[in-house]
Amino acid sequence: MTRATTVRAVLAAAVLLVSVLITLTMSPRLGLDLQGGTRMVLQAKDSETAKADRESTDRTLEVLRQRIDSLGVAEPVLTRSGEDRIIVELPDVQDPRQAAEVIGRTAQLSFHAVQGPGTEEKKQATAKDGPTLPDEQGGLLDLGPVQLSGAGVKDATADFDAQQGTGWSVSLDFHKDAGKKWTGLTGEAACHPAGDERRRVAIVLDGKVISSPQVSPSVGCNVGLPSGSTQITGSFSADEARDLALLIKGGALPLPVEIVEQRTVGPTLGAAAIDASARAALIGAAATALFITVMYRLFGALAATALAAYGVISYAALVALGVTLTLPGLAGFVLAIGMAVDANVLVFERAREEYADRRNGSLRSALGAGFRNAWSAVADSNVTTLIAAGLLFFLGSGPVKGFGVTLAIGVLVSMFSALVIARALTEIAAGSRFVGDYRGVNGIARPGRIRTWLNERDPQLFRSPRRWLMVSTALVLLAVTGILVRGVDLGVEFTGGRLVEYSTSRPVDVETARDTIAAAGFTDAEVTTAGENDLSVRTGKLDNDGEHALRAALAEEGGGATKVRDELIGPSLGDELRRNALIALGVAVLVQLAYLAARFRWTFAVASVGALLHDVAILVGAFAWLGRPVDGIFLAALLTVIGYSVNDSVVVFDRVRELWARNRRAPIADVANRAVLQTVPRTVNTGMGALFILIALAVLGGDSLADFALALLIGICVGTYSSVMTAVPGALLLERSSKAPPPARKRAPGRKKPVGRPRRDPADNGARV
C-alpha cells in the first residue's frame, strides 16, 4: 500500500468517525414543512415617521419577538430577509389566526389626552388635532394629538392584588424621557375634576382605544404619575389584564407590516413525508448499490460501501452546519445519493479503457490512471451542478433554498466519497494478488457488455447531424404546443392567492364540496381532489377568518376536516417570485454558458446551452400537457435538471476534446462519434443510479414529492438524450463555421514527445489517434 493510499485511508476513517459521532449525538433541525407549524413573511412598509430600511426593520422585528414570545410558542424563529422583510416561523402553530392578529397589528401604539366627549359629527369629520374614537364601553371620546408613543414603554405587567381587593391591574414602566412625558400627560389630566372626561388618558392601538383610565383623585394638578409606579385599574379579568399588558408592552411597531406569505403544514403531513423519504432513500440506495455492484463487481461493491459512507457524512454535515432540513431539501438529500455514483462510474469506465489499452499493465496502474484521467470531467460536471445549487440558494425562496444547500453539500461530499474513500478502498483491493489475477472479480479488467456491444457494431451516429436536430426541434415544438394549448398552471406561489388542503373524515366528492363551499359564500373557489379523503381549495383572496369558515363548512359535510397544508401568497410577492424565477433561469443559462466557454470551445458551450434550453422547454411543456402545477418546487427541479444536463454534456465534450487533441487532423464528426460511444456506458450507468432513486421517490414519496420526482424523471431522461443527440450535433454544425484550431494535446511534465507509431485506441475499431 502506497503512502498516498495510506493517507487517504486515514483521512477517510477520521472523517467517517467524526460523522458517526455527530449523527449519534446531534439531531437535525427540521423545517416547518416537516415538523408542522406556520411560516409567515412580513413586508415592512414606510410610515409617516420612518422609512422601511434595515435599521427600522430590525427594531420592528424585536417588537414582534416580544409579542410572539407572549403567545407561548416553543422556539419561534424570527429573521430579517433583505432590507424590509421579516420571516416568522412558529412551530406547532396550526391555526395562524391568533398569531396573525398579534403580529399584524400595524398601527402605532399611542397615548392621548382626552379633550372631552365626542360626537358622531366629530367622528365623521377630519380631526385637526386628534381622532374621535369609541372607548371600551362604546362611548365616544374626543382625543388630543399623540403625546407619547408605545416605543417609550419599558415594561408592562399584569398584577393581582389580593390584599387590597382591587383585583387585576396593569403596571406600567417607561423609559426615562418617555416617563417625563407620561408624568406631564397625567399631570395635565389631573387638573380636571373627578368624573370629567378630560381627566382620562386614552391608550390607542390599531385605531382602537384599548384602555382609557381616569387619573386617580390622589394625583395633584400638574404633578402627574411617576413612570415606575403607574397602575391601570378596573374590572379586569386575568385574561384581560394579561392581554392589555401584552399589547402595551409589545409597544408600537416602528413600521407597519403586511403578511405577504403564510404557509401552514400539519404535523402528520411532515411525519408522513419523512417516513416516505426514508423508505425511498433506503430502497433507492439499495437498488443503486446492487446495480453498481453487478456492473463493476468487487470495485462496485467497494463503491457501494463508499456510497453508504457518503450518506453518513453528508447527513452529519447537514446537522453540524445547522442546516434547516425542508421537504425539498430532504428530497435533494435522497436524490444526491443516486447522483453520488457519477464520479465512481466515470473513474471505473476510464480505468477499464486504461487496462484494455495497457494490456500488460497492472490493475493498480490502470486504476490510478482512471482516477487521473477522469478528474477533469468529474470536476467540471460537479461545478455545473454546484452552480445550479448556488442559484437555488441565492434566487430561490423558502424551502427551495434548503434544497440548494443540501444539493451543494451532497455534491461536495460525493466527490470526497469517490476520490478519497472509494479510491482508498479500491487501491487497497487492487494491491491484492487474488483481485489482480482473477479478471472477473475486480470489475474493470473486462470492458463491460455495453462497451463491447458498441465496439462490435460501431454505429456512425453523426453522419447527418441535422437529422438529430430536426428530432429535437420536433420535441420542442410539441412542448410549445402544449404550453399554448393547455397553458401553464402556475402555482399559487407565482400567481398569489391561497391554497388550502383538507383531509375529511369521510369522502366528499368534488361537486358536493364545491356546492358546500359556494353556499358558505366562497363562489370563486377552485376545488380539486388531492387524495382519497383530501380536498384542495384554491382562491384568489381569503383571510384567516374566511379560511376558518370554509373549513367549518367542509367539516360539517365531511364529518370533520383537518387542515393539512395552507399556503397564502400576496399578489406583490407572487409577482416578485415569478420575476425571480425568470431571472434564475436567465442567470443559470448565462453562468453555464460563461463557464463552459471558459473551459471548452465556444462551439461546445453554445451547443450545450442549446441542449439545456431544449430540456427546459420540453420539461415545461410536459407539465403543461399533464396539467401539473408549476411552482417553487418545480423551479428547484428545473434548475437541477439544468445542472444535470450540462453535467452530461461536459462529460461528452471533455472526451471529444481529449480525443481530438490526440489526432488533430481527424474529422471532428469521427472524433465526436468515438467520444460518444466511449461515454455512453458512463451515461447509462449514472442515469440508472439517479433513476432508481427518483422512481422510489415518485412511488413511495407520496403526493408531496410526486411532482418533484416526476419533473426530475422527465428532465434526466430528456437531458441524457439531449447531451448526446442535441448538443453534439449542434457543436458539429457550429464547428463548420468556426476557424478555431483543434485543441492542443496536454503532456505531463517531463514526458517526451512520443516517437513512432501511435498507440491504438481500443474503442475506435482501427482508427488511429
JOFENTA-V140372 format. One record per backbone hydrogen bond with DSSP energy under -0.5 kcal/mol. CO is the residue of the C=O (numbers start at 1). NH is the residue of the N-H. If there is no record, write none. Layout:
co=CO nh=NH
co=CO nh=NH
This chain:
co=2 nh=6
co=3 nh=7
co=4 nh=8
co=5 nh=9
co=6 nh=10
co=7 nh=11
co=8 nh=12
co=9 nh=13
co=10 nh=14
co=11 nh=15
co=12 nh=16
co=13 nh=17
co=14 nh=18
co=15 nh=19
co=16 nh=20
co=17 nh=21
co=18 nh=22
co=19 nh=23
co=20 nh=24
co=21 nh=25
co=22 nh=26
co=28 nh=30
co=29 nh=325
co=31 nh=34
co=31 nh=35
co=32 nh=36
co=36 nh=92
co=37 nh=265
co=38 nh=90
co=39 nh=263
co=40 nh=42
co=40 nh=88
co=41 nh=260
co=41 nh=261
co=42 nh=44
co=42 nh=86
co=43 nh=258
co=50 nh=47
co=51 nh=53
co=53 nh=57
co=54 nh=58
co=55 nh=59
co=56 nh=60
co=57 nh=61
co=58 nh=62
co=59 nh=63
co=60 nh=64
co=61 nh=65
co=62 nh=66
co=63 nh=67
co=64 nh=68
co=65 nh=69
co=66 nh=70
co=68 nh=71
co=68 nh=73
co=69 nh=72
co=73 nh=76
co=77 nh=89
co=79 nh=87
co=80 nh=82
co=81 nh=85
co=84 nh=44
co=85 nh=81
co=86 nh=42
co=86 nh=88
co=87 nh=79
co=88 nh=40
co=89 nh=77
co=89 nh=91
co=90 nh=38
co=90 nh=93
co=92 nh=94
co=94 nh=96
co=95 nh=98
co=96 nh=100
co=97 nh=101
co=98 nh=102
co=99 nh=103
co=100 nh=104
co=102 nh=105
co=104 nh=106
co=107 nh=253
co=109 nh=150
co=110 nh=204
co=111 nh=147
co=111 nh=148
co=112 nh=202
co=113 nh=115
co=113 nh=144
co=116 nh=142
co=119 nh=123
co=120 nh=124
co=121 nh=125
co=125 nh=127
co=131 nh=133
co=131 nh=143
co=133 nh=141
co=134 nh=209
co=135 nh=138
co=139 nh=135
co=140 nh=118
co=141 nh=133
co=141 nh=143
co=142 nh=115
co=142 nh=116
co=145 nh=113
co=148 nh=111
co=149 nh=152
co=150 nh=153
co=152 nh=175
co=155 nh=173
co=157 nh=159
co=157 nh=171
co=159 nh=169
co=160 nh=162
co=161 nh=165
co=161 nh=166
co=161 nh=167
co=167 nh=161
co=168 nh=234
co=168 nh=236
co=169 nh=159
co=170 nh=232
co=171 nh=157
co=172 nh=230
co=173 nh=154
co=173 nh=155
co=175 nh=179
co=176 nh=180
co=177 nh=181
co=178 nh=182
co=179 nh=183
co=180 nh=184
co=181 nh=185
co=182 nh=186
co=183 nh=187
co=184 nh=188
co=185 nh=189
co=186 nh=190
co=187 nh=222
co=188 nh=191
co=189 nh=192
co=193 nh=196
co=196 nh=199
co=197 nh=200
co=199 nh=215
co=200 nh=114
co=202 nh=112
co=202 nh=204
co=203 nh=210
co=203 nh=211
co=204 nh=110
co=205 nh=208
co=208 nh=205
co=208 nh=210
co=211 nh=203
co=213 nh=201
co=216 nh=219
co=220 nh=223
co=220 nh=224
co=226 nh=229
co=227 nh=230
co=230 nh=172
co=231 nh=233
co=232 nh=170
co=234 nh=236
co=236 nh=168
co=237 nh=241
co=238 nh=242
co=239 nh=243
co=240 nh=244
co=241 nh=245
co=242 nh=246
co=243 nh=247
co=244 nh=248
co=245 nh=249
co=246 nh=250
co=247 nh=251
co=252 nh=254
co=256 nh=45
co=258 nh=43
co=258 nh=260
co=260 nh=570
co=261 nh=41
co=262 nh=568
co=263 nh=39
co=264 nh=566
co=265 nh=37
co=266 nh=270
co=267 nh=271
co=268 nh=272
co=269 nh=273
co=270 nh=274
co=271 nh=275
co=272 nh=276
co=273 nh=277
co=274 nh=278
co=275 nh=279
co=276 nh=280
co=277 nh=281
co=278 nh=282
co=279 nh=283
co=280 nh=284
co=281 nh=285
co=282 nh=286
co=283 nh=287
co=284 nh=288
co=285 nh=289
co=286 nh=290
co=287 nh=291
co=288 nh=292
co=289 nh=293
co=290 nh=294
co=291 nh=295
co=292 nh=296
co=293 nh=297
co=296 nh=299
co=296 nh=300
co=297 nh=301
co=298 nh=302
co=299 nh=303
co=300 nh=304
co=301 nh=305
co=302 nh=306
co=303 nh=307
co=304 nh=308
co=305 nh=309
co=306 nh=310
co=307 nh=311
co=308 nh=312
co=309 nh=313
co=310 nh=314
co=311 nh=315
co=312 nh=316
co=313 nh=317
co=314 nh=318
co=315 nh=319
co=316 nh=320
co=317 nh=321
co=318 nh=323
co=319 nh=322
co=323 nh=29
co=323 nh=325
co=324 nh=326
co=325 nh=31
co=326 nh=330
co=327 nh=331
co=328 nh=332
co=329 nh=333
co=330 nh=334
co=331 nh=335
co=332 nh=336
co=333 nh=337
co=334 nh=337
co=334 nh=338
co=335 nh=338
co=335 nh=339
co=336 nh=340
co=338 nh=341
co=339 nh=342
co=340 nh=344
co=341 nh=345
co=342 nh=346
co=343 nh=347
co=344 nh=348
co=345 nh=349
co=346 nh=350
co=347 nh=351
co=348 nh=352
co=349 nh=353
co=350 nh=354
co=351 nh=355
co=352 nh=356
co=353 nh=357
co=354 nh=358
co=355 nh=359
co=358 nh=360
co=362 nh=366
co=363 nh=367
co=364 nh=368
co=365 nh=369
co=366 nh=370
co=367 nh=371
co=368 nh=372
co=369 nh=373
co=370 nh=374
co=371 nh=375
co=372 nh=375
co=374 nh=378
co=375 nh=379
co=376 nh=380
co=377 nh=381
co=378 nh=382
co=379 nh=383
co=380 nh=384
co=381 nh=385
co=382 nh=386
co=383 nh=387
co=384 nh=388
co=385 nh=389
co=386 nh=390
co=387 nh=391
co=388 nh=392
co=389 nh=393
co=390 nh=394
co=391 nh=395
co=392 nh=396
co=397 nh=400
co=398 nh=401
co=398 nh=402
co=399 nh=403
co=400 nh=404
co=401 nh=405
co=402 nh=406
co=403 nh=407
co=404 nh=408
co=405 nh=409
co=406 nh=410
co=407 nh=411
co=408 nh=412
co=409 nh=413
co=410 nh=414
co=411 nh=415
co=412 nh=416
co=413 nh=417
co=414 nh=418
co=415 nh=419
co=416 nh=420
co=416 nh=421
co=417 nh=422
co=418 nh=423
co=420 nh=424
co=421 nh=425
co=422 nh=426
co=423 nh=427
co=424 nh=428
co=425 nh=429
co=426 nh=430
co=427 nh=431
co=429 nh=432
co=432 nh=436
co=433 nh=437
co=434 nh=438
co=437 nh=439
co=438 nh=441
co=438 nh=442
co=439 nh=443
co=439 nh=445
co=441 nh=298
co=442 nh=299
co=448 nh=452
co=449 nh=453
co=450 nh=454
co=451 nh=455
co=452 nh=456
co=453 nh=457
co=454 nh=458
co=459 nh=461
co=460 nh=463
co=462 nh=465
co=464 nh=467
co=464 nh=468
co=465 nh=469
co=466 nh=470
co=467 nh=471
co=468 nh=472
co=469 nh=473
co=470 nh=474
co=471 nh=475
co=472 nh=476
co=473 nh=477
co=474 nh=478
co=475 nh=479
co=476 nh=480
co=477 nh=481
co=478 nh=482
co=479 nh=483
co=480 nh=484
co=481 nh=485
co=482 nh=486
co=482 nh=487
co=487 nh=489
co=488 nh=490
co=489 nh=630
co=491 nh=494
co=491 nh=495
co=492 nh=496
co=497 nh=569
co=498 nh=539
co=499 nh=567
co=500 nh=537
co=501 nh=564
co=501 nh=565
co=502 nh=504
co=502 nh=535
co=503 nh=562
co=509 nh=513
co=510 nh=514
co=511 nh=515
co=512 nh=516
co=513 nh=517
co=514 nh=518
co=515 nh=519
co=516 nh=520
co=517 nh=522
co=518 nh=521
co=521 nh=523
co=522 nh=525
co=525 nh=527
co=526 nh=538
co=528 nh=536
co=533 nh=504
co=534 nh=530
co=534 nh=531
co=535 nh=502
co=536 nh=528
co=537 nh=500
co=538 nh=526
co=539 nh=498
co=543 nh=547
co=544 nh=548
co=545 nh=549
co=546 nh=550
co=547 nh=551
co=548 nh=552
co=549 nh=553
co=550 nh=554
co=551 nh=555
co=552 nh=556
co=553 nh=557
co=554 nh=558
co=555 nh=559
co=555 nh=560
co=558 nh=505
co=558 nh=506
co=560 nh=505
co=562 nh=503
co=562 nh=564
co=564 nh=266
co=565 nh=501
co=566 nh=264
co=567 nh=499
co=568 nh=262
co=569 nh=497
co=570 nh=574
co=571 nh=575
co=572 nh=576
co=573 nh=577
co=574 nh=578
co=575 nh=579
co=576 nh=580
co=577 nh=581
co=578 nh=582
co=579 nh=583
co=580 nh=584
co=581 nh=585
co=582 nh=586
co=583 nh=587
co=584 nh=588
co=585 nh=589
co=586 nh=590
co=587 nh=591
co=588 nh=592
co=589 nh=593
co=590 nh=594
co=591 nh=595
co=592 nh=596
co=593 nh=597
co=594 nh=598
co=595 nh=599
co=596 nh=600
co=601 nh=605
co=602 nh=606
co=603 nh=607
co=604 nh=608
co=605 nh=609
co=606 nh=610
co=607 nh=611
co=608 nh=612
co=609 nh=613
co=610 nh=614
co=611 nh=615
co=612 nh=616
co=613 nh=617
co=614 nh=618
co=615 nh=619
co=616 nh=620
co=617 nh=621
co=618 nh=622
co=619 nh=623
co=620 nh=624
co=621 nh=625
co=622 nh=626
co=623 nh=627
co=623 nh=628
co=624 nh=627
co=629 nh=631
co=630 nh=491
co=631 nh=635
co=632 nh=636
co=633 nh=637
co=634 nh=638
co=635 nh=639
co=636 nh=640
co=637 nh=641
co=638 nh=642
co=639 nh=643
co=640 nh=644
co=641 nh=645
co=642 nh=646
co=643 nh=647
co=644 nh=648
co=645 nh=649
co=646 nh=650
co=647 nh=651
co=648 nh=652
co=649 nh=653
co=650 nh=654
co=651 nh=655
co=652 nh=656
co=653 nh=657
co=654 nh=658
co=655 nh=659
co=656 nh=660
co=657 nh=661
co=658 nh=662
co=659 nh=663
co=663 nh=666
co=667 nh=671
co=668 nh=672
co=669 nh=673
co=670 nh=674
co=671 nh=675
co=672 nh=676
co=673 nh=677
co=674 nh=678
co=675 nh=679
co=676 nh=680
co=679 nh=683
co=680 nh=684
co=681 nh=685
co=682 nh=686
co=683 nh=687
co=684 nh=688
co=685 nh=689
co=686 nh=690
co=687 nh=691
co=688 nh=692
co=689 nh=693
co=690 nh=694
co=691 nh=695
co=692 nh=696
co=693 nh=697
co=694 nh=698
co=695 nh=699
co=696 nh=700
co=697 nh=701
co=702 nh=705
co=702 nh=706
co=703 nh=707
co=705 nh=709
co=706 nh=710
co=707 nh=711
co=708 nh=712
co=709 nh=713
co=710 nh=714
co=711 nh=715
co=712 nh=716
co=713 nh=717
co=714 nh=718
co=715 nh=719
co=716 nh=720
co=717 nh=721
co=718 nh=722
co=719 nh=723
co=720 nh=724
co=721 nh=724
co=721 nh=725
co=722 nh=726
co=722 nh=727
co=726 nh=730
co=727 nh=731
co=728 nh=732
co=729 nh=733
co=730 nh=734
co=731 nh=735
co=732 nh=736
co=733 nh=737
co=734 nh=737
co=734 nh=738
co=735 nh=738
co=748 nh=751
co=759 nh=769
co=760 nh=762
co=761 nh=764
co=764 nh=767
co=767 nh=761
